[in-house]
Amino acid sequence: MTPERHEPAVPTATYRLQLQPDFPFAAASAAVPYLASLGVSHLHLSPILEAVPGSLHGYDVVDHARVRGELGGEEGLRALARTAGEHGLGLVVDIVPNHMAMAPRHNHALWEVLREGPESPYARWFDIDWEAQDGKVLLPVLGHPVGRELDRLKVDGDVLRYYDHAFPLREGTGKLPLPRLLDAQWYRPVWWRLARTDLNYRRFFSISELIGVRVEDPEVFEATHAKILQLLREGVIDGLRVDHPDGLADPDGYLDRLHTATGGRWTVVEKILSDGEHLPPSWPVAGTTGYDALRHVDGLFTDPAGAGELLGQYRRFAAPQTDRGGDWAATVRRSAYNVITHELAAETERLTRVASRVCTASPEVALRDRAPWALRTALQELLVRLEVYRPYASVDPATVVTEEAAAEARLAFVVPEEGEAVDVVRDLVLGRAGDGPDHVEFRTRFAQAASALRAKSVEDTAYYRYVPLLSANEVGGDPGHPAVSPEDFHAYCARVQRDWPATGTVVSTHDTKRSADVRAALAVLTECPGRWAEVLDEVTADEEGAPDGQLAWAAWQTVFGLGPADGRRVRQALLKHVREAGLYTSWTEQEPPYEEAVDRFVAEGPCGAAGERVAALRAALEPYIRANVLGTALVHLTMPGVPDLYQGTEAECRTLVDPDNRRLVDLPPAGSGEKGEVTAAALRLRARRPELFGAAATYAPLGAQGPAAEHCAAFVRSGEVVTAVTRLSLRLAESGGWRDTLLPLPAGRWADALTPGREFEGQVPVAELFERLPVALLERAAGPSGRE
């Protein structure tokens, strides 16, 4: 399919809407006038293609050829696009190339595969290992072993039913006795617990309800992208957000194909960059969805010394074991071992089979005589040592699977000769051991397993075990080093402006574990760790029933960050917290007594009368929280890149992990509240003068001078706009305030975009600049001494 030529339009700012049956295209259309007045250029829509009925997120796609009926169908989408266009707005949509819903009765392609097996024309769509499980697709849907569920498996014509599940019957098998009928199918319904060890299709992370799609196959790419490409060609949508490209067999090849097919439309990828990692420079995309920006913005408002002191207080209070929440690196490593031997055991086994097959058939004698257990151990030891999500074909894999990691991995073997399996595996990963089909499959699956392991072990496990500062435990974050110096922040921004000026930036998303405003409040604790510890000692002195110290610390921080809220929301988030941590209960091995103790503790402690003491501390710290909230918002909206606002966050928004952050929201009036005022002013400036923030723009740090200079972070965009914010404002107040600190502005007169009528010139006292708000947005004034 050859798209029409189209000059790619880069958004000035996007606004993310979470579509769902209760917020369809029509509701989005009704919001368009407000969003246009806010100053964004594009609506950013969650997935729009047909999904499992009732889905609240849309990432469980069942049909790529249809726009989702529950949202209003294609007619509703086109009506939204027309309304948006009438108000000068475009549409950016989220696409999901990696997986589909494992829901056969809704997913026609999957239904046909289960009915016809590997000979189905749709079999190439799905990443199924037909050599495993005797050529049958394992379906982990039964509540108990199959022998206990036979009475609940019902034959209904040519359909096998189990509660609300439905599966097709192979032709001619419908009248067989049930045990023989089950044996005759291309699939095996099994106890759900077998997914951990026996599953033979690729999943999204460890979610068996989502099956991997083989978009590396050109025909599959064409079939799964035809509708999206049509909507792009016809101008209904203007840009794309690509969900989880790290799960794909070949992200490099996929993005090249997508770039060609879209004619180079503005596209960002949900790529999580580890500290020091850069986006592969060859990728034909505008950049990431922005979690790297989130980490740098949050870090700017985090006190490095105080974060270290807070860690010490946490260790004293909670007494965590070193590798179960006491030390970040050790906790990540332990979590990785837990995940790779438990949740991802089936993926490890598949990799081991491929590696063993390669070694057995290899003409290279050095690869032979490798026991499967040794290859499995080598794989595990190398995978848990990866510090990024995965290797890529376009980046030297030796920089990811390092010799240092291999040396550590060899120590797991008692017999040195058996430890040579590490070198075998590393050579296979690096492409040094051949390039046949099995070699390619091994490299591909190693990379895919690596990304799943990193996500599950870091974001979904370690973040819930290591909890000294919850604001640092965010997607793409580095809890071991939560603070970012102004120098490092400026260097990051300069690099983004130079290399990826149209990348996405975010501070809140549908996936963030806490909204930006909750994290902004928590960051203040790094400025008063001793005070926080004293309050915790007070509220816990007479307390009984805290299940464990780590949970108690996290619970108290949660209510501090959230502020007054419905206790049900807090209890829901903390129940998810302890299950993700997996220390005393988990999603698959639940411990009801422990979970009941958590619920009682939260209700009686943080959400009870004792919580008033923490609420009083938050109230006392409100001026400093305010500085962080406004500073985070303004920096995000004026730094390099294309800012994406999550629904409702233009005003103060305090939410916890999903589903809390995906609730329906009432959009506030534009400019309501101080944060709304700052947001609207920055967005309207971007909309009015996009050239100051785009690809040809410039970024330059602006240093303050004087005794409190480190507390003013400022920069200049294209010589025409100045952003200045207050950082570490509590420390500032304790040290005597701004005193005679000055901010030397570039030559000319500068108008205050947040307080009309004020103008500045030359060396401005910072106290005067921040007289009304702890942030300032200045635009070069017109006139003889203003704009040239």
C-alpha positions in Angstrom: 0.0 0.0 0.0 1.5 3.3 -1.1 0.3 6.3 0.9 -0.4 9.6 -0.7 2.4 12.2 -0.1 1.7 14.2 2.9 3.8 16.9 4.6 4.2 15.6 8.2 2.6 18.0 10.7 4.4 18.1 14.1 2.0 18.9 17.0 2.7 21.8 19.3 1.0 20.0 22.2 -1.2 17.0 22.5 -4.0 16.1 25.0 -4.6 12.5 25.9 -8.1 11.2 26.2 -8.9 7.7 27.6 -11.7 6.4 25.4 -14.1 3.8 26.8 -17.8 2.9 26.4 -18.7 5.6 28.9 -16.5 8.2 27.1 -16.9 7.5 23.4 -16.0 9.6 20.4 -19.1 11.8 20.9 -17.9 12.7 24.4 -14.5 13.6 23.0 -16.2 15.7 20.3 -18.1 17.6 23.0 -14.8 18.4 24.7 -13.1 19.8 21.5 -14.1 23.5 22.0 -12.6 23.5 25.5 -9.4 21.7 24.4 -9.0 24.0 21.5 -9.3 27.0 23.8 -6.7 25.4 26.1 -4.1 25.7 23.4 -3.3 22.1 22.3 -2.9 21.3 18.6 -3.9 17.6 18.7 -6.1 15.2 20.6 -4.2 12.0 21.6 -6.7 9.1 21.6 -6.2 5.8 23.3 -6.6 2.8 21.0 -9.6 3.1 18.6 -9.8 -0.3 16.9 -12.3 -3.0 17.9 -11.5 -4.4 21.4 -12.9 -6.8 23.9 -16.5 -5.7 24.7 -16.5 -3.4 27.8 -12.7 -2.8 27.7 -11.8 0.3 29.6 -8.5 0.8 27.8 -8.6 -0.7 24.3 -5.2 -2.4 24.3 -7.0 -5.8 23.9 -7.7 -5.4 20.2 -9.7 -8.1 18.5 -10.2 -6.7 15.0 -7.8 -4.4 13.2 -10.2 -3.8 10.3 -12.9 -2.0 12.3 -13.0 1.1 14.4 -14.5 0.2 17.8 -18.3 0.1 17.8 -18.7 0.8 21.5 -16.9 4.2 20.9 -19.2 5.1 18.0 -17.6 3.2 15.1 -15.8 4.7 12.1 -18.7 7.2 11.6 -18.2 8.5 15.1 -14.4 8.8 14.7 -14.8 10.7 11.4 -17.3 13.0 13.1 -14.8 13.6 15.9 -12.1 14.4 13.3 -14.4 16.9 11.5 -15.3 18.6 14.8 -11.6 18.7 15.8 -10.7 20.1 12.3 -13.3 22.9 12.6 -11.5 24.0 15.8 -8.0 23.6 14.3 -7.2 20.4 16.0 -5.8 17.1 14.6 -5.9 13.6 16.0 -3.0 11.3 17.1 -4.0 7.7 17.9 -2.4 4.9 19.9 -1.7 1.8 18.0 -1.0 -1.7 19.4 1.2 -3.7 17.0 2.5 -6.2 19.6 -0.5 -8.2 20.7 -4.2 -8.9 20.4 -6.7 -10.2 22.9 -6.7 -13.9 23.6 -10.5 -13.9 23.2 -11.5 -16.3 20.5 -15.2 -15.6 20.4 -14.4 -12.0 19.6 -11.1 -12.4 17.7 -12.1 -14.0 14.4 -8.5 -14.5 13.3 -7.7 -16.4 16.4 -10.9 -18.4 16.2 -9.9 -19.7 12.8 -6.5 -20.7 14.0 -7.9 -22.7 16.9 -10.4 -24.3 14.5 -8.0 -25.1 11.6 -4.6 -25.3 13.4 -1.3 -24.4 11.7 -2.8 -24.7 8.3 -5.1 -21.8 8.8 -4.3 -18.7 6.7 -4.3 -16.8 10.0 -1.8 -19.0 11.7 1.1 -16.8 10.5 -0.5 -13.9 12.5 0.2 -15.3 15.9 3.5 -16.1 17.7 2.7 -19.7 18.5 5.3 -22.5 19.1 3.6 -25.3 17.3 6.5 -27.7 18.1 5.7 -27.5 21.8 2.7 -29.1 23.5 2.3 -31.7 20.8 1.3 -29.0 18.3 -1.6 -27.7 20.4 -2.2 -24.2 21.6 -2.3 -24.2 25.4 -5.3 -22.2 26.6 -4.9 -21.5 30.4 -8.5 -20.8 31.1 -9.7 -23.5 33.5 -10.2 -22.8 37.2 -8.8 -26.2 38.2 -7.1 -29.2 36.5 -9.2 -30.4 33.6 -10.3 -33.5 35.4 -12.2 -31.4 37.8 -13.7 -29.2 35.1 -15.1 -31.8 32.7 -18.7 -31.2 33.9 -18.4 -27.5 33.1 -17.1 -28.1 29.5 -20.1 -28.1 27.3 -20.5 -28.9 23.6 -22.9 -26.6 21.8 -23.0 -27.6 18.1 -19.6 -26.8 16.7 -18.6 -24.8 19.8 -16.9 -25.8 23.1 -18.1 -23.6 26.0 -16.7 -23.1 29.4 -18.5 -20.4 31.4 -18.3 -17.3 29.2 -15.4 -18.8 27.1 -16.2 -20.2 23.7 -13.8 -22.2 21.4 -14.4 -23.6 17.9 -14.4 -27.4 17.4 -12.3 -29.0 14.7 -14.4 -30.1 11.8 -16.0 -33.6 12.4 -15.2 -33.7 16.1 -18.4 -32.4 17.6 -20.0 -35.8 18.3 -16.9 -37.4 19.9 -17.0 -38.3 23.6 -15.7 -35.3 25.6 -12.2 -36.7 26.5 -11.6 -37.7 22.9 -13.1 -34.5 21.6 -10.6 -32.5 23.7 -7.7 -34.6 22.4 -8.9 -34.0 18.8 -8.6 -30.2 18.9 -5.8 -27.9 17.9 -5.8 -26.5 21.4 -5.8 -27.7 25.0 -7.9 -26.0 27.7 -5.8 -26.3 30.8 -5.6 -25.1 34.4 -4.6 -21.5 34.4 -1.6 -22.2 36.6 0.1 -24.1 33.7 0.6 -20.8 31.9 3.7 -20.1 34.0 5.6 -23.1 32.8 3.9 -24.6 29.7 2.5 -21.8 27.6 3.5 -22.0 24.0 2.4 -18.6 22.6 4.1 -15.3 23.2 2.3 -13.0 25.6 2.4 -9.4 26.5 4.7 -9.6 29.4 3.1 -12.3 31.6 -0.5 -11.5 30.6 -1.9 -14.7 29.1 -5.0 -12.9 27.9 -2.9 -11.0 25.3 -1.3 -13.1 22.5 1.7 -11.9 20.5 1.2 -10.8 16.9 3.9 -11.4 14.2 3.9 -8.0 12.5 7.4 -8.7 11.2 5.5 -10.7 8.5 4.7 -8.2 5.7 1.3 -9.8 5.1 0.4 -9.6 8.8 1.6 -6.0 8.9 -0.6 -5.1 6.0 -3.6 -6.8 7.4 -3.2 -5.3 10.9 -2.4 -1.8 9.7 -4.7 -1.3 6.7 -7.4 0.5 8.6 -5.0 2.8 10.4 -3.2 3.6 7.2 -6.4 4.3 5.4 -7.4 6.8 8.1 -4.0 8.5 7.8 -4.3 8.7 4.0 -7.7 10.2 4.2 -6.7 12.8 6.8 -8.9 11.4 9.6 -5.9 11.0 11.9 -2.5 12.8 11.7 0.0 10.9 13.9 0.7 7.8 15.9 1.8 6.6 19.3 3.2 3.1 19.0 2.6 0.9 22.1 5.4 -1.3 23.4 7.7 -1.7 20.3 10.1 -3.6 22.6 7.9 -6.7 22.4 8.3 -7.0 18.6 10.5 -9.4 16.9 12.2 -6.6 14.9 11.5 -3.1 16.2 14.0 -1.6 13.7 12.3 -3.3 10.7 8.8 -2.6 12.0 9.4 1.1 12.4 11.1 1.4 9.0 8.1 -0.3 7.4 5.7 1.9 9.4 7.5 5.1 8.4 7.3 4.2 4.7 3.7 3.2 4.9 2.6 6.4 6.7 4.7 8.7 4.5 6.7 9.8 7.5 3.8 11.0 9.7 4.7 12.2 13.2 5.2 9.0 15.3 6.4 8.5 18.8 7.2 5.1 20.4 6.6 3.9 24.0 10.2 3.2 24.6 11.5 3.2 28.1 15.1 4.4 28.2 17.3 3.3 31.1 19.6 5.8 32.7 22.3 6.7 30.2 20.5 4.8 27.3 19.6 6.7 24.1 17.0 6.0 21.5 18.5 4.1 18.6 19.5 6.9 16.2 18.5 5.0 13.1 14.8 4.8 14.2 12.6 6.8 11.8 10.5 8.3 14.5 10.1 11.7 16.2 11.1 10.2 19.5 9.7 8.5 22.6 6.4 9.0 24.4 8.3 10.9 27.0 9.1 8.9 30.1 12.7 10.0 29.9 11.5 13.6 30.1 9.4 12.7 33.2 12.4 11.3 35.0 14.5 14.4 34.4 11.7 16.8 35.3 10.9 15.0 38.6 14.6 14.7 39.4 15.0 18.5 39.1 12.7 18.9 42.1 14.3 16.2 44.2 17.0 17.0 46.8 19.9 14.6 46.3 21.2 14.9 49.9 17.7 14.6 51.3 16.9 11.6 49.2 19.9 9.9 50.7 18.9 10.8 54.2 15.3 9.7 53.5 16.7 6.3 52.4 18.5 6.0 55.8 15.2 6.8 57.7 13.4 4.3 55.6 15.9 1.6 56.4 15.6 2.4 60.1 11.8 2.4 60.1 11.1 -0.5 57.8 14.2 -2.7 58.3 14.0 -4.2 54.8 16.3 -7.1 53.7 19.0 -5.8 51.4 17.6 -7.6 48.3 14.0 -7.3 49.2 13.7 -3.6 49.4 16.8 -2.4 51.2 19.1 -1.7 48.3 17.9 -0.7 44.8 20.4 -2.7 42.7 20.1 -5.8 44.9 16.3 -5.6 44.9 16.2 -5.4 41.1 18.4 -8.4 40.7 16.4 -10.5 43.2 13.2 -9.4 41.5 14.6 -10.4 38.1 15.5 -13.9 39.5 11.9 -14.2 40.9 10.3 -13.2 37.6 12.4 -15.3 35.2 12.1 -18.5 37.2 8.4 -18.0 37.9 6.3 -15.7 35.7 8.5 -16.1 32.7 9.5 -19.7 33.1 7.7 -20.7 29.8 9.6 -18.1 27.9 12.9 -19.2 29.4 12.1 -22.8 28.4 11.4 -21.9 24.8 14.7 -20.0 24.6 16.5 -23.0 26.1 15.0 -25.3 23.5 16.1 -23.1 20.6 19.6 -22.7 22.1 19.9 -26.5 22.6 18.7 -27.1 19.0 21.3 -24.7 17.7 24.1 -26.2 19.7 23.2 -29.8 18.8 23.0 -29.1 15.0 26.0 -26.7 14.9 29.0 -27.6 12.7 31.1 -25.7 15.3 32.4 -28.2 17.7 32.7 -25.6 20.4 28.9 -25.3 20.6 28.2 -29.0 21.1 27.8 -31.0 24.3 25.9 -28.2 26.1 23.4 -29.6 28.6 20.0 -27.9 28.5 20.2 -27.0 32.2 23.5 -25.3 31.7 22.1 -23.3 28.7 19.1 -22.4 30.8 21.2 -21.2 33.7 23.4 -19.2 31.4 20.4 -17.6 29.8 18.9 -16.7 33.2 22.2 -15.3 34.5 22.7 -13.1 31.5 19.1 -11.9 31.2 18.9 -10.8 34.9 22.0 -8.7 34.4 20.7 -6.6 31.5 20.4 -3.0 32.5 18.3 -1.9 29.5 15.1 -3.3 28.1 16.6 -5.2 25.1 19.3 -5.3 22.4 18.5 -4.0 18.9 19.8 -5.0 15.5 20.8 -1.3 14.9 22.8 -1.1 18.2 25.9 -3.2 19.0 24.5 -5.9 21.3 27.8 -6.2 23.0 27.0 -2.9 24.7 23.9 -4.5 26.2 25.1 -8.1 26.9 28.5 -7.1 28.2 31.6 -9.1 29.0 31.3 -7.8 32.6 27.8 -9.4 32.8 29.2 -12.6 31.3 32.0 -12.7 33.9 29.5 -12.4 36.7 27.2 -15.0 35.1 30.0 -17.6 34.9 30.3 -17.5 38.7 26.9 -19.3 38.9 28.6 -22.5 37.8 30.8 -24.6 40.1 32.5 -26.4 37.2 34.3 -23.9 34.9 33.8 -26.0 31.8 30.0 -25.9 32.4 30.3 -22.1 32.8 31.4 -22.0 29.2 27.7 -22.2 28.4 27.6 -18.4 29.2 30.0 -17.8 26.4 27.9 -19.9 24.1 24.8 -18.0 24.9 26.5 -14.7 24.6 28.0 -15.6 21.2 24.5 -16.6 20.1 23.1 -13.2 21.2 25.9 -11.3 19.6 25.5 -13.1 16.3 29.0 -14.7 16.5 27.8 -18.3 16.3 26.1 -18.2 12.9 23.1 -16.7 11.2 20.8 -19.5 10.3 17.0 -19.5 11.0 17.5 -20.9 14.5 20.2 -18.4 15.3 17.9 -15.5 14.2 15.0 -17.0 16.3 17.3 -17.2 19.3 18.4 -13.6 19.1 14.8 -12.5 18.5 13.4 -14.3 21.4 16.2 -13.4 23.7 15.5 -9.7 23.0 11.7 -10.2 23.5 12.2 -12.1 26.8 14.6 -9.4 28.0 12.0 -6.6 27.5 9.3 -8.6 29.3 11.7 -9.4 32.2 12.8 -5.8 32.6 9.3 -4.5 32.7 8.0 -7.2 35.1 11.0 -7.2 37.4 11.6 -3.4 37.6 8.3 -1.6 37.0 6.0 -4.3 38.4 8.0 -5.8 41.2 11.1 -3.8 42.4 9.2 -0.5 42.4 6.8 -2.0 45.0 9.6 -3.4 47.1 12.1 -0.6 47.3 10.0 2.3 48.6 12.0 5.1 50.3 10.7 7.7 47.9 7.6 6.7 46.0 7.8 9.6 43.6 11.0 8.1 42.2 9.2 4.7 41.5 7.8 5.8 38.2 7.9 4.3 34.7 11.3 5.0 33.3 12.6 6.2 36.7 15.7 5.3 38.6 14.8 5.0 42.2 18.5 4.3 43.1 19.4 7.8 41.8 16.2 9.9 42.0 17.7 13.4 41.9 18.8 15.2 38.7 21.1 18.2 39.0 20.3 21.4 37.1 23.4 20.8 35.0 22.3 17.3 34.0 18.8 18.5 33.3 20.1 21.3 31.0 22.4 18.8 29.3 19.4 16.4 28.7 17.3 19.2 27.3 20.1 20.4 24.9 20.5 16.8 23.7 16.8 16.5 23.1 16.6 19.7 21.2 19.6 18.7 19.0 18.7 15.1 18.3 14.9 14.6 18.9 13.2 18.0 18.9 9.8 16.6 18.1 9.9 13.8 20.7 7.0 13.4 23.1 7.3 14.6 26.7 5.0 13.6 29.6 4.7 14.0 33.4 1.4 12.0 33.8 -0.1 9.2 31.7 -2.6 6.4 31.8 0.4 4.2 33.0 2.0 6.4 35.6 1.8 4.9 39.1 1.1 8.4 40.6 0.1 11.6 38.8 2.6 14.4 38.6 1.0 16.4 41.3 1.2 13.5 43.8 4.8 13.0 42.9 5.5 16.7 43.3 4.2 16.5 46.8 6.2 13.5 47.7 9.4 15.1 46.4 9.2 17.7 49.2 9.9 14.9 51.6 13.5 14.9 50.3 13.8 18.4 51.7 12.6 17.4 55.2 13.4 13.7 55.7 14.0 14.1 59.5 10.6 15.8 59.9 8.9 13.1 57.9 10.5 10.4 60.1 9.5 12.2 63.3 5.8 12.3 62.1 5.9 8.6 61.2 7.3 7.7 64.6 4.5 9.7 66.2 1.7 8.1 64.2 3.0 4.6 64.6 4.0 4.8 68.3 0.7 3.3 69.5 -0.2 1.6 66.3 -1.0 -2.1 66.2 -1.6 -4.2 63.1 0.8 -2.8 60.5 1.5 -5.9 58.4 5.1 -5.0 57.7 7.3 -1.9 57.8 7.7 -1.5 54.1 4.0 -1.5 53.5 3.4 1.0 56.4 6.1 3.4 55.0 4.5 3.2 51.5 1.0 3.6 52.8 1.8 6.7 54.8 3.7 8.2 51.8 0.7 7.4 49.7 -1.8 9.4 51.8 0.7 12.3 52.1 1.1 12.5 48.4 -2.6 12.1 47.6 -4.0 14.3 50.3 -7.7 14.1 51.4 -9.3 11.4 49.3 -11.8 8.5 49.4 -10.2 5.7 51.5 -11.4 3.1 49.0 -9.0 4.5 46.4 -6.1 4.3 48.8 -7.0 0.7 49.9 -7.4 -0.4 46.2 -3.9 1.1 45.3 -2.2 -0.5 48.3 -3.8 -3.9 47.7 -2.3 -3.7 44.2 1.0 -2.6 45.8 1.4 -5.6 48.0 0.4 -8.1 45.3 2.9 -6.6 42.8 5.6 -6.6 45.4 5.0 -10.3 45.9 6.7 -10.5 49.3 3.8 -11.7 51.3 1.0 -12.1 48.8 0.7 -11.9 45.0 -1.8 -12.0 42.2 -1.5 -15.7 41.7 -0.7 -16.8 45.3 -2.9 -14.6 47.4 -2.7 -14.7 51.2 -6.1 -13.6 52.4 -5.0 -13.1 56.1 -2.2 -10.8 55.0 -4.4 -8.8 52.6 -7.1 -8.4 55.2 -4.5 -7.1 57.6 -3.4 -4.6 55.0 -7.0 -3.4 54.5 -7.5 -3.0 58.3 -4.3 -1.2 58.7 -5.0 1.3 55.9 -8.5 1.9 57.0 -7.6 2.4 60.7 -4.2 4.1 60.2 -3.5 6.2 57.1 -7.1 6.6 56.2 -8.3 6.8 59.8 -7.8 9.3 62.7 -4.1 8.7 62.8 -3.9 10.1 59.2 -4.7 13.6 60.5 -1.2 14.1 61.7 0.2 13.4 58.2 -2.5 15.6 56.8 -1.3 18.4 59.1 2.2 17.9 57.9 1.1 18.2 54.3 -0.9 21.3 55.0 2.2 22.9 56.6 4.3 22.0 53.6 1.7 23.2 51.1 3.6 26.2 49.9 6.5 24.0 48.9 4.3 21.4 47.3 2.7 24.3 45.3 6.2 25.3 44.0 6.8 21.8 42.8 3.4 21.4 41.2 3.7 24.6 39.3 7.4 24.2 38.5 6.8 20.7 37.1 3.9 21.9 34.9 5.8 24.9 33.5 9.1 23.0 32.8 7.2 20.2 31.1 5.3 22.6 28.8 8.3 24.7 27.7 11.2 22.3 27.6 12.2 20.7 24.3 9.8 18.2 22.8 6.1 18.0 22.3 4.2 18.0 25.6 1.4 15.5 26.1 -1.2 16.4 28.7 -3.1 13.6 30.3 -6.8 14.2 30.7 -7.6 16.5 33.6 -4.0 17.2 34.5 -4.2 20.8 33.2 -5.6 21.6 36.7 -4.4 20.0 39.9 -4.9 16.3 39.6 -4.1 13.7 42.2 -4.4 10.1 41.2 -2.8 6.8 42.0 -2.0 3.7 39.9 -4.6 2.3 37.4 -7.5 1.9 37.5 -7.5 5.0 39.7 -5.8 7.2 37.0 -8.2 6.0 34.3 -11.4 7.1 35.9 -13.7 9.4 34.0 -12.8 13.0 34.6 -14.7 16.3 34.5 -12.6 18.6 32.4 -12.0 21.8 34.3 -12.6 25.3 32.9 -9.6 26.5 31.0 -7.2 28.4 33.2 -8.9 27.4 36.5 -6.7 27.5 39.5 -3.0 28.4 39.5 -1.9 25.3 37.7 -4.6 25.8 35.1 -3.5 29.4 34.6 0.1 28.4 34.1 -0.9 25.5 31.8 -3.1 27.6 29.6 -0.6 30.4 29.3 2.2 28.1 28.3 0.1 26.2 25.8 -1.3 29.3 24.2 2.2 30.7 23.8 3.3 27.5 22.2 0.3 27.6 19.8 0.9 31.3 19.0 4.6 31.0 18.4 5.4 27.3 17.5 8.7 28.2 15.9 10.1 29.0 19.3 9.7 25.4 20.4 10.1 23.4 17.2 12.9 21.7 15.3 14.6 24.9 14.5 14.3 26.3 18.0 17.2 26.7 20.5 17.6 25.9 24.1 20.0 27.6 26.5 20.4 27.4 30.3 20.0 30.7 32.1 22.0 30.8 35.4 20.9 32.9 38.4 23.5 34.7 40.5 23.7 35.1 44.3 23.3 33.2 47.5 20.3 31.1 46.4 21.2 30.7 42.8 20.9 26.9 43.0 17.2 27.2 43.8 16.3 29.0 40.5 16.2 26.8 37.4 15.8 28.8 34.2 16.3 28.5 30.5 15.7 30.4 27.3 13.9 29.1 24.2 15.0 30.6 20.9 16.0 33.9 22.6 12.4 34.8 22.9 10.9 33.0 25.9 12.3 32.5 29.4 11.1 29.8 31.8 12.2 30.2 35.5 11.0 28.0 38.3 11.8 27.5 42.0 13.4 24.2 43.0 13.9 22.9 46.5 11.8 25.7 47.9 11.7 24.4 51.5 15.5 24.3 51.7 15.3 27.8 50.2 13.1 29.1 52.9 15.2 27.4 55.6 18.3 29.1 54.3 16.9 32.6 54.4 15.0 32.9 51.1 16.1 34.6 47.9 17.9 37.6 49.5 19.8 39.4 46.8 19.8 36.6 44.2 19.5 37.9 40.7 18.4 36.4 37.3 20.3 38.1 34.5 17.8 38.2 31.6 19.0 38.4 28.0 19.0 41.9 26.5 15.7 43.6 26.0 12.4 43.9 27.8 10.5 40.9 28.9 6.7 40.7 29.5 5.3 38.4 32.2 2.9 35.9 30.5 1.4 34.9 33.8 0.8 38.3 35.2 -0.1 40.7 32.4 1.3 44.2 32.9 4.5 43.2 34.5 7.8 43.7 32.6 11.4 43.0 33.5 14.7 44.0 32.1 18.4 43.3 32.9 19.3 41.7 36.2 16.0 41.0 37.9 15.8 40.2 41.7 14.5 36.7 41.8 12.3 37.5 44.8 10.6 40.1 42.6 10.2 37.7 39.7 8.5 35.2 41.9 6.5 37.7 43.9 3.1 36.2 43.0 3.9 32.7 41.8 7.0 30.5 42.4 7.4 30.2 38.6 7.7 32.7 35.7 7.1 32.6 32.0 8.5 35.6 30.2 8.1 36.6 26.5 10.3 39.2 24.8 8.3 42.3 24.6 7.6 44.2 21.4 9.0 47.6 21.0 12.3 49.4 20.5 14.1 47.6 23.4 12.1 44.4 23.0 11.8 42.1 20.1 14.2 42.8 17.3 
